[in-house]
């Protein structure tokens, strides 16, 4: 019972097993005793996280799961319970500010989701009830309802298409809101219901649907529709081509009718609300490590002060001075408990060393910084009219730490715009003109295949595909408009369109498909009609697709096309060699090749195949496995007809981008499913392999002549390992330079990789050797890769020694697994759909945009956030160290040095905005130089700015300045009279002078670090200092009635009347920043000398703009070297 309630409240979370039965349009008669009405969820969409009642507790619970927030909550509770030296307000107010800002942000985002849900749930839909079209709200649709959807309307739930206004029962829709694919997709009605086009006709329909339970995969669906006529049941197979998804939009079709099978939170769109697994950047790991160090410093300070306090109190005069006698209760208190509360008090006093506001600042920096990628005009593509897309802002800085780039080939390095080049038939080569194709009957002359074989090959190209003709909008009355010679081809595969267009050049024109009758116009302008009996769809495992067709004469043919590796073992051996020569030559020329075969079937053979396919298609469980078995049985004993060559041109600037990535110290691996020769040719074209690159091969042809392939593989691995260990160039900082000594490239195919990655013990040893070989090579090509193997390669490198940062880039559905596996996933907004872009962390229009994304945006984001993190720890150490030193001069009495208002506002108001502006706008090197000089990327590689040495430098700098602030003011106070009237300053004046020096120094330190000044930098830096002065005067100029003690009254204003204080503050600021100024001057001199050397070696050639911006000389009006 409890499980049923949970499943009802959270329908997306139950374990989805078995099938569901849907009654189309009506329920069975109530007198059926065995019938129990199934309970499905309603059609309400709930994408929001909170309600009015649970927002506060749920949001607080989520926020306090963060370690930093929970830590400051504990500190606040300690202050509230224990008698601590500072008010609970000092930690409670910053915590309240952080929690409130985050809650407001999340609450507003959830309110937007509530509003969007309400718009969807209350939208108008039309449902067929009692032979009438009834208007309803979308949320009231139930499973089994027959819904009418009109042109340009969005499907309100997941529907099985019953009929449409088109004669063939098909419709077109766009799924851009689901997977980003803007091209139209064709969906098909169930054949038995395609003729039902009126409300009254559905009143006679008696049918049930058995289908799988809801699951999130947009591209898979398994079901069976049973229609009943006079007690006879006729089953029809249902697949993804029959399922109209919620969120998709009907196009070019006046209206359709569909039955609801999944509603509300069980629709595929709702089930895809779940985000990808969270990825953590290297910067986050560094922050956690630094937090542990500073937590240790905090505990050490508290322990030292607690121990020294009781050592100090061993002297009775110090323990109980005449002006502070102990009460009886204090004398009788338990000493260990008192020591513990004192330790907690010191923890509270020093707790500001942990930067609570850093997390909010980092989140704001990542969120706001991600807009600069989306706004970058140089990453906008005018062809698709789209720019870069940021799906997650959590990995911006990781773009500056990439060591390995794994890229797909087709559609990523190449355009994926296929052009038919040539074909060979029976070993004879044909180019793309009609002159070389015989068009007359009779025997073929020398150099030609027979006329029958030519025509059979061209028919195979015209029939073996899933290409559709783009039609005009379907009408409800009259026949659909003719598409002869007027329609254009549409398909999800550019290869298929290229092949159909190639056949058209030779005189065979595909004219379209109506009700599974395919029309082909031959060279004699005669219309040939074939009935399409079955389609054996392409999949990346088989690497083939086939069709079964029946001609007008009753002949039944199986036409099949696929990769040579998947075809040669399924055709007659004698036909392979004469075609294999052309296939290999075309592959060497860089063309994509496909082999074409056929098989003629008699009626008995077809009946057997038809039965096997129908049984597999009607299966509700393991349908894919059964179909794969049927396909494997059918696609055998074929006759090879020929092969095709299609050109996929290299993308613009793909070669230059790969060269730049290599120069930046990144290793580029190409992972492709294409054949070896084609992939190798592309790798040379895009300069992954150079002319002087020595190629090492681990492929099937290296092993095929050996009985024991594992032993031969081991020999090759050991041989290559010895050569690379002896000859490999030295590796600096774990990154291989592009042009040092001998260059090696490795080529491996999927079959060999399977041997290496298999689970036996020898393979484990192979894997380690293979990985070492790969890491010694400048480039690696993996061909004939299945999607899972791509992910395995990425995972192997990602988990290798040193845990290098990996990036995967691809454009198709077969690249999704490796995109999700890598530290950073990049999707190309390609022609094969948007699955890769949807599942990526970042999406770009072209491969060339990867250069700027990494070398410019990645570099800058990493430098900015690394500086932000180091700066936060530095300024908090400067802040707390004087507080710690002050305890040595106040008898460890836990007396605070700073006023509570200063403690509260230091991180929130006085020092937060300058570092936020810096982390968003800083360009320590201008973008043109970063883009043109890839080697600059290596300066920040391996998390260089967040290693322990830079952290130690920042920590020592903070300690030095903290010591200088305290003891500088302490020496100033050695003069008993700092005022002209002889008045002596007190401890609050002492603390105010220290705090003023602190705020000005850390802010001006950031100004020194700023190389790129904008009006916003000026505003926040000088504005923050002005705000501090104005606030201090205002805070001390009024008697506040809610304060018990007016200890800061007129302190700051009086302090500023002393010339000695002014001189001391200025002197301390200059002394604190003097080492930094000296270091910057030295760096600038070295940079100038380096620039002269570079210019002298260029013999007067024009150089790129220099990389380092003049310090403090750039103004907000100087835009000379700015993007």
HELIX and SHEET records of a PDB file:
HELIX    1   1 UNK A    2  UNK A    9  1                                   8    
HELIX    2   2 UNK A   55  UNK A   63  1                                   9    
HELIX    3   3 UNK A   67  UNK A   81  1                                  15    
HELIX    4   4 UNK A   89  UNK A  121  1                                  33    
HELIX    5   5 UNK A  138  UNK A  140  5                                   3    
HELIX    6   6 UNK A  176  UNK A  179  1                                   4    
HELIX    7   7 UNK A  191  UNK A  193  5                                   3    
HELIX    8   8 UNK A  201  UNK A  204  5                                   4    
HELIX    9   9 UNK A  240  UNK A  242  5                                   3    
HELIX   10  10 UNK A  264  UNK A  266  5                                   3    
HELIX   11  11 UNK A  268  UNK A  271  1                                   4    
HELIX   12  12 UNK A  282  UNK A  312  1                                  31    
HELIX   13  13 UNK A  316  UNK A  319  1                                   4    
HELIX   14  14 UNK A  328  UNK A  332  1                                   5    
HELIX   15  15 UNK A  335  UNK A  350  1                                  16    
HELIX   16  16 UNK A  351  UNK A  353  5                                   3    
HELIX   17  17 UNK A  357  UNK A  375  1                                  19    
HELIX   18  18 UNK A  377  UNK A  379  5                                   3    
HELIX   19  19 UNK A  397  UNK A  400  5                                   4    
HELIX   20  20 UNK A  434  UNK A  436  5                                   3    
HELIX   21  21 UNK A  451  UNK A  463  1                                  13    
HELIX   22  22 UNK A  494  UNK A  505  1                                  12    
HELIX   23  23 UNK A  564  UNK A  567  1                                   4    
HELIX   24  24 UNK A  568  UNK A  570  5                                   3    
HELIX   25  25 UNK A  573  UNK A  575  5                                   3    
HELIX   26  26 UNK A  577  UNK A  588  1                                  12    
HELIX   27  27 UNK A  603  UNK A  618  1                                  16    
HELIX   28  28 UNK A  623  UNK A  634  1                                  12    
HELIX   29  29 UNK A  654  UNK A  663  1                                  10    
HELIX   30  30 UNK A  676  UNK A  685  1                                  10    
HELIX   31  31 UNK A  700  UNK A  703  1                                   4    
HELIX   32  32 UNK A  709  UNK A  727  1                                  19    
HELIX   33  33 UNK A  750  UNK A  757  1                                   8    
HELIX   34  34 UNK A  761  UNK A  776  1                                  16    
HELIX   35  35 UNK A  787  UNK A  798  1                                  12    
HELIX   36  36 UNK A  813  UNK A  815  5                                   3    
HELIX   37  37 UNK A  816  UNK A  821  1                                   6    
HELIX   38  38 UNK A  835  UNK A  839  1                                   5    
HELIX   39  39 UNK A  849  UNK A  852  1                                   4    
HELIX   40  40 UNK A  853  UNK A  858  3                                   6    
HELIX   41  41 UNK A  859  UNK A  886  1                                  28    
HELIX   42  42 UNK A  887  UNK A  889  5                                   3    
HELIX   43  43 UNK A  900  UNK A  905  1                                   6    
HELIX   44  44 UNK A  906  UNK A  910  3                                   5    
HELIX   45  45 UNK A  912  UNK A  921  1                                  10    
HELIX   46  46 UNK A  927  UNK A  932  1                                   6    
HELIX   47  47 UNK A  934  UNK A  940  5                                   7    
HELIX   48  48 UNK A  944  UNK A  946  5                                   3    
HELIX   49  49 UNK A  948  UNK A  972  1                                  25    
HELIX   50  50 UNK A  987  UNK A 1009  1                                  23    
HELIX   51  51 UNK A 1015  UNK A 1036  1                                  22    
HELIX   52  52 UNK A 1051  UNK A 1055  1                                   5    
HELIX   53  53 UNK A 1059  UNK A 1097  1                                  39    
SHEET    1   A 4 UNK A  19  UNK A  23  0                                        
SHEET    2   A 4 UNK A 207  UNK A 212 -1                                        
SHEET    3   A 4 UNK A 223  UNK A 229 -1                                        
SHEET    4   A 4 UNK A 232  UNK A 238 -1                                        
SHEET    1   B 6 UNK A 132  UNK A 137  0                                        
SHEET    2   B 6 UNK A 124  UNK A 129 -1                                        
SHEET    3   B 6 UNK A 146  UNK A 150 -1                                        
SHEET    4   B 6 UNK A 255  UNK A 262 -1                                        
SHEET    5   B 6 UNK A 158  UNK A 164 -1                                        
SHEET    6   B 6 UNK A 243  UNK A 244 -1                                        
SHEET    1   C 3 UNK A 185  UNK A 188  0                                        
SHEET    2   C 3 UNK A 170  UNK A 174 -1                                        
SHEET    3   C 3 UNK A 249  UNK A 251 -1                                        
SHEET    1   D 9 UNK A 389  UNK A 390  0                                        
SHEET    2   D 9 UNK A 842  UNK A 844 -1                                        
SHEET    3   D 9 UNK A 824  UNK A 828  1                                        
SHEET    4   D 9 UNK A 806  UNK A 810  1                                        
SHEET    5   D 9 UNK A 404  UNK A 407  1                                        
SHEET    6   D 9 UNK A 667  UNK A 671  1                                        
SHEET    7   D 9 UNK A 779  UNK A 783  1                                        
SHEET    8   D 9 UNK A 743  UNK A 749  1                                        
SHEET    9   D 9 UNK A 693  UNK A 698  1                                        
SHEET    1   E 9 UNK A 428  UNK A 430  0                                        
SHEET    2   E 9 UNK A 414  UNK A 425 -1                                        
SHEET    3   E 9 UNK A 639  UNK A 650 -1                                        
SHEET    4   E 9 UNK A 592  UNK A 601 -1                                        
SHEET    5   E 9 UNK A 556  UNK A 562 -1                                        
SHEET    6   E 9 UNK A 544  UNK A 550 -1                                        
SHEET    7   E 9 UNK A 527  UNK A 536 -1                                        
SHEET    8   E 9 UNK A 517  UNK A 521 -1                                        
SHEET    9   E 9 UNK A 509  UNK A 514 -1                                        
SHEET    1   F 2 UNK A 468  UNK A 469  0                                        
SHEET    2   F 2 UNK A 489  UNK A 490 -1                                        
END                                                                             
